[in-house]
């Protein structure tokens, strides 16, 4: 099950579970649309995998399977690998 991480690893922007701007790789590294399409060029800086729009978990399912609260932020910023 996806963690639905709460922020962009690059700029620390909040990305709530219902955000259409969240992008993830196959390892669930999470970025905002602006960072993913901009500085990262559509690829994860951690694994070089493709970044795609994160699916939205329906609200009633969030009650049983809540989104993660663990924030991952890289203060050094992100760079394309």
N, C-alpha and C positions, 0 to 999 in steps of 0.2 A: 504494500500500500504506500502511495506517495506520502512523503512527510508534509508537503505544502509549507515549505520554509517561509518565514515571515518577512524576509528582506533581501535586497540585492546585495550580493557578496562584494560588488565593486563599489557602489556609491552609498550603500546602506539605506536606500529608499525603502519605505514600508511597502510590502506587497501582500495585502490581505488575501485570504483564501479565494475570494470572488474576483480578484484582479485579472483583467484581460491583458495586462501588461507584463505578467510574469513569464519568463522564459527559463527552461530547464534543459539539462543534458541527460543522458541515460543514467548518470550517477546522482541525479537530482540536485546538482549544483544549480543555484538559482540566481537569476539576474533580471533586471528590469529591461523592458523593450529598448529603451534608449541606449543603454550600455551594450546590450546584446547585438543590436544592429549597428551601433556606432563603433566604438573603440574595439570591440571584440570581433567584429566582422562576421557574426553568426556562429562563432565557434567558442567552445568553453576553454578558458585559459588553463584549466586544471588538467583536462583529458584530451583536448582538441576535438571533442565530439561536437556534433551539430546541436545548436540551441533551437528549441521549438517551443510553441506556446504551451504553457502548463494547463492541463485540464482543470475545470472547476468542479469541485465536489458539491453536490446539492446540499443546501442548508440543513435539511432533515438528517442527512448522513454525517454532517459535521458534529452533530450532537453525540453520535455514537463513536465516531472516529475523528476527533478534533485535529486541527492543523497543528503543526509544530510551533513551539515558542522559542526554540533554540536559534539564536541569531548567529550567522557566520558573516564576518566582515573582515576584509583584508585592508587594513589602514594604508598599506603601500599602494593601493589601487590595483587596477587590472591592466594587463597588456596582452595583446594578441601574441600567441606562441607560434 
